Amino acid sequence: MRVLLLGATGSIGAPVLRELLDRGHDIIALARSDGAAATLERTGAAVLRGDIGNPQAWVPTLPDVDGVIHMACDFGSDMAASDRHLLDALLPRLAAQAKRARFVYTGGCWLFGATGDAVATEERPFSPLPAFDWMVPHLQRILDSPAVAGLVVHPAMVYGGEGGVFRRFAREAAQGAIRIVGDESVRWPLVHCDDLAALYALVLEKAPAGSSYIAAAIEGFPVGRMARAFCAGTPVTVSPEAMAAELGDWARGYACDQRLSGAKARVELGWAPMHQDPETDIRLD
């Protein structure tokens, strides 16, 4: 398949790019900088220069594609408007194709809100963090659009590789103390970036149009145990308000206690995550 990747140099996108190339797909990857373009070219992907914030500059030059995977999000204050403008430009271009493209949109675990001891599935009604409530109508727009065969992946907290959710933990561990938002008992659903990449590929290749999948290899893992795998010292607890003041309102999600199920992807698509022991993965990285 010829696939357009948006966000191909990110902590999610880079593993997805490798996975799709390994599976023989032809990749067109959007790059907004010379450095990103050079990185993408080294992988063998075709580079399309442009910025998701200015889709009118590059969408008209996009060749016909069989699929799109949208993983781009900058966590800035204008991320909702940027994503809306992207869809406003890209969906009419895809509608003009002779062949209906498959469009995989990225949601997220924080759209399901705190679950406590319950294990949430794709059937759970959304209860998004306020910083991400815009994402619900956007993903529904993709699922409902006649222009594309819409699909959604909801990544759990992604770790591994050169980025992911533990990047801050690793940096703070080197300084001697890891900050935990809320308390040590908060649970995060987890997925290794390589397992997540495999699921994106499966969804692109074989999922029924209109489907959504939670990408959780581990239902819920206490954040305190993860912090202690990085650093033997006692973690420092900070409030959600303090972290939001530092990083933005989206960072309140770090205090969201969740358990999410990835069973649907396993049953329907044959997804088989290889990484089930995050503490060992952390120590080996």
C-alpha positions as CSV (number, residue, x, y, z in Angstrom):
1,M,0.0,0.0,0.0
2,R,1.0,3.6,-0.5
3,V,0.6,5.2,2.9
4,L,0.8,8.8,4.0
5,L,2.3,9.1,7.5
6,L,1.7,12.3,9.6
7,G,3.9,12.5,12.6
8,A,6.4,10.0,11.3
9,T,9.4,11.3,13.3
10,G,7.7,11.2,16.6
11,S,7.9,8.7,19.4
12,I,5.0,6.8,18.0
13,G,5.5,7.6,14.3
14,A,9.1,6.5,14.0
15,P,8.4,2.9,15.1
16,V,5.3,2.8,12.9
17,L,7.4,4.0,9.9
18,R,9.9,1.2,10.5
19,E,7.1,-1.4,10.9
20,L,5.4,-0.4,7.7
21,L,8.6,-0.4,5.6
22,D,9.5,-3.8,7.0
23,R,6.1,-5.0,5.8
24,G,6.7,-3.8,2.3
25,H,4.5,-0.7,2.2
26,D,5.5,2.5,0.3
27,I,5.6,5.4,2.6
28,I,5.1,9.1,2.0
29,A,6.1,11.0,5.2
30,L,5.3,14.6,6.0
31,A,8.4,16.6,7.1
32,R,8.4,20.2,8.2
33,S,12.2,20.7,8.6
34,D,15.4,19.9,6.8
35,G,16.5,17.7,9.7
36,A,13.2,15.7,9.7
37,A,13.4,15.3,5.9
38,A,16.9,14.0,6.1
39,T,16.0,11.5,8.8
40,L,13.0,10.2,6.8
41,E,15.0,9.9,3.6
42,R,17.5,7.7,5.3
43,T,14.8,5.2,6.1
44,G,13.7,4.9,2.5
45,A,10.5,6.9,2.8
46,A,9.4,9.4,0.2
47,V,9.3,12.9,1.8
48,L,6.6,15.4,1.4
49,R,7.6,18.8,2.7
50,G,5.0,20.6,4.8
51,D,3.5,21.4,8.2
52,I,0.3,20.0,9.6
53,G,-0.5,23.5,10.7
54,N,-0.5,24.7,7.0
55,P,-2.1,21.9,5.1
56,Q,-3.1,24.1,2.2
57,A,0.5,24.3,1.2
58,W,1.0,20.6,0.6
59,V,-2.3,18.8,0.4
60,P,-2.8,19.8,-3.3
61,T,0.5,18.1,-4.1
62,L,-0.3,14.8,-2.4
63,P,-0.5,11.9,-4.8
64,D,-3.3,9.3,-4.5
65,V,-2.7,7.1,-1.5
66,D,-4.2,3.8,-0.2
67,G,-4.0,4.8,3.4
68,V,-3.3,7.6,5.9
69,I,-2.0,7.2,9.5
70,H,-2.4,10.4,11.5
71,M,-0.2,10.4,14.6
72,A,0.8,14.1,14.7
73,C,0.0,16.2,17.8
74,D,2.2,19.0,19.2
75,F,0.4,19.3,22.6
76,G,0.3,23.1,22.1
77,S,-2.6,25.4,22.9
78,D,-3.7,25.4,19.3
79,M,-3.7,21.7,18.7
80,A,-7.4,21.4,18.3
81,A,-7.6,24.2,15.6
82,S,-4.5,22.7,13.8
83,D,-6.1,19.3,13.6
84,R,-9.4,20.7,12.4
85,H,-7.7,22.7,9.6
86,L,-5.8,19.6,8.6
87,L,-8.9,17.5,8.3
88,D,-10.7,20.3,6.5
89,A,-8.0,20.2,3.8
90,L,-7.1,16.5,3.7
91,L,-10.6,14.9,3.6
92,P,-11.8,16.6,0.4
93,R,-8.5,15.7,-1.3
94,L,-9.0,12.0,-0.3
95,A,-12.6,12.2,-1.4
96,A,-11.4,13.2,-4.9
97,Q,-9.4,10.0,-5.3
98,A,-10.8,7.1,-7.4
99,K,-10.0,4.7,-4.6
100,R,-11.3,5.1,-1.0
101,A,-8.4,5.4,1.3
102,R,-8.1,3.9,4.7
103,F,-7.6,6.5,7.4
104,V,-6.2,5.6,10.8
105,Y,-6.7,8.4,13.3
106,T,-5.0,8.5,16.7
107,G,-7.1,9.0,19.8
108,G,-5.7,8.2,23.2
109,C,-6.2,6.5,26.6
110,W,-7.0,9.8,28.3
111,L,-10.2,10.1,26.3
112,F,-11.7,7.4,28.6
113,G,-11.1,9.2,31.8
114,A,-10.2,7.6,35.1
115,T,-11.5,4.1,35.4
116,G,-10.4,3.0,38.8
117,D,-10.5,-0.7,39.3
118,A,-12.8,-1.2,36.3
119,V,-11.2,-2.3,33.0
120,A,-12.4,-0.2,30.2
121,T,-13.0,-1.4,26.7
122,E,-13.8,0.4,23.4
123,E,-17.5,0.3,24.5
124,R,-16.9,2.6,27.4
125,P,-18.4,6.1,26.8
126,F,-15.7,8.8,26.5
127,S,-15.0,11.0,29.4
128,P,-12.0,13.0,28.1
129,L,-9.6,15.2,29.9
130,P,-10.7,18.8,29.1
131,A,-7.5,19.4,27.2
132,F,-8.4,16.7,24.8
133,D,-12.2,16.9,24.5
134,W,-11.8,18.3,21.0
135,M,-10.5,15.0,19.9
136,V,-13.8,13.1,20.3
137,P,-15.7,15.0,17.5
138,H,-12.5,14.8,15.3
139,L,-12.2,11.0,15.5
140,Q,-16.0,10.7,15.0
141,R,-15.6,12.8,11.9
142,I,-13.1,10.3,10.5
143,L,-15.3,7.3,11.4
144,D,-18.4,8.9,9.8
145,S,-16.7,10.4,6.7
146,P,-17.8,8.8,3.4
147,A,-14.5,10.1,1.9
148,V,-12.4,7.5,3.8
149,A,-12.6,4.1,5.5
150,G,-12.2,5.5,9.0
151,L,-10.4,3.7,11.8
152,V,-9.1,4.7,15.3
153,V,-6.3,3.6,17.5
154,H,-6.2,4.6,21.1
155,P,-2.7,4.2,22.4
156,A,-2.1,3.5,26.0
157,M,0.9,5.2,27.6
158,V,3.7,4.6,25.2
159,Y,7.2,3.7,26.3
160,G,10.4,2.3,24.8
161,G,12.6,3.5,22.0
162,E,14.0,7.0,22.0
163,G,10.9,8.8,23.3
164,G,7.7,7.8,25.0
165,V,6.2,8.6,28.3
166,F,9.2,7.7,30.3
167,R,11.6,10.2,28.7
168,R,10.9,12.6,31.6
169,F,11.5,9.8,34.1
170,A,14.8,9.0,32.6
171,R,15.9,12.6,32.6
172,E,14.8,13.2,36.2
173,A,16.4,9.9,37.4
174,A,19.7,11.2,36.2
175,Q,19.2,14.2,38.5
176,G,18.3,12.0,41.4
177,A,14.5,12.3,41.9
178,I,11.6,11.3,39.8
179,R,8.4,13.3,40.1
180,I,5.1,11.4,40.2
181,V,1.8,13.3,39.5
182,G,-0.8,12.4,42.1
183,D,0.6,9.4,44.0
184,E,2.4,6.1,43.5
185,S,-0.7,4.0,43.3
186,V,-1.9,5.7,40.1
187,R,-2.1,3.1,37.3
188,W,-1.2,3.6,33.7
189,P,-2.1,1.3,30.9
190,L,1.1,0.7,28.9
191,V,2.2,-0.3,25.5
192,H,5.7,-0.6,24.1
193,C,6.3,1.5,21.0
194,D,7.2,-1.6,18.9
195,D,4.0,-3.4,19.9
196,L,2.0,-0.3,19.2
197,A,3.6,0.0,15.7
198,A,2.5,-3.6,15.0
199,L,-1.0,-2.8,15.9
200,Y,-1.1,0.3,13.7
201,A,0.0,-1.9,10.8
202,L,-2.7,-4.5,11.5
203,V,-5.4,-1.9,11.8
204,L,-4.3,-0.4,8.5
205,E,-4.1,-3.7,6.7
206,K,-7.1,-5.6,8.0
207,A,-9.4,-3.9,10.4
208,P,-13.1,-3.4,9.3
209,A,-13.9,0.2,8.4
210,G,-15.4,2.0,11.3
211,S,-13.5,0.1,14.0
212,S,-11.7,1.4,17.0
213,Y,-9.0,-0.3,19.1
214,I,-7.4,0.3,22.4
215,A,-3.7,-0.3,22.2
216,A,-3.0,-1.5,25.8
217,A,-0.6,-4.4,26.2
218,I,-0.7,-4.0,30.0
219,E,-4.0,-3.1,31.5
220,G,-2.7,-0.9,34.3
221,F,0.6,-0.7,36.1
222,P,1.4,1.4,39.2
223,V,3.4,4.5,38.3
224,G,5.4,4.2,41.6
225,R,6.8,0.8,40.5
226,M,7.8,2.3,37.1
227,A,9.5,5.2,38.8
228,R,11.5,2.9,41.1
229,A,12.6,0.9,38.1
230,F,14.4,4.0,36.9
231,C,15.7,5.2,40.3
232,A,16.1,3.5,43.7
233,G,15.3,6.7,45.5
234,T,11.9,7.7,46.7
235,P,9.8,9.4,44.0
236,V,8.7,13.0,44.7
237,T,4.9,13.5,44.5
238,V,3.6,16.7,42.8
239,S,0.0,17.8,42.2
240,P,-1.7,17.7,38.9
241,E,-2.1,21.5,39.1
242,A,1.7,22.0,39.5
243,M,2.4,19.7,36.5
244,A,-0.2,21.5,34.4
245,A,1.3,24.9,35.3
246,E,4.7,23.6,34.0
247,L,3.7,21.7,30.9
248,G,0.1,22.6,30.0
249,D,-3.4,21.4,31.0
250,W,-2.9,18.2,29.1
251,A,-0.3,17.1,31.7
252,R,-3.1,16.5,34.3
253,G,-3.5,13.2,32.5
254,Y,-0.4,11.9,34.3
255,A,-2.6,11.6,37.5
256,C,-5.4,9.7,35.6
257,D,-5.8,6.2,37.3
258,Q,-6.7,3.8,34.5
259,R,-7.1,0.2,33.5
260,L,-7.7,-0.4,29.8
261,S,-8.2,-3.6,27.8
262,G,-6.4,-4.5,24.5
263,A,-8.4,-7.7,24.1
264,K,-10.4,-6.6,21.1
265,A,-7.2,-6.1,19.0
266,R,-5.9,-9.4,20.1
267,V,-9.1,-11.3,19.2
268,E,-10.1,-9.5,16.0
269,L,-6.6,-8.7,14.5
270,G,-4.3,-11.3,16.1
271,W,-2.3,-8.6,17.9
272,A,0.3,-10.3,20.1
273,P,2.3,-7.8,22.2
274,M,5.8,-9.0,23.0
275,H,6.5,-6.6,25.8
276,Q,4.7,-7.5,29.0
277,D,7.3,-6.6,31.7
278,P,7.9,-2.8,31.8
279,E,10.2,-2.9,34.7
280,T,12.6,-5.2,32.8
281,D,12.3,-3.1,29.7
282,I,13.1,0.0,31.7
283,R,16.2,-1.6,33.2
284,L,17.4,-2.9,29.8
285,D,16.9,0.5,27.9
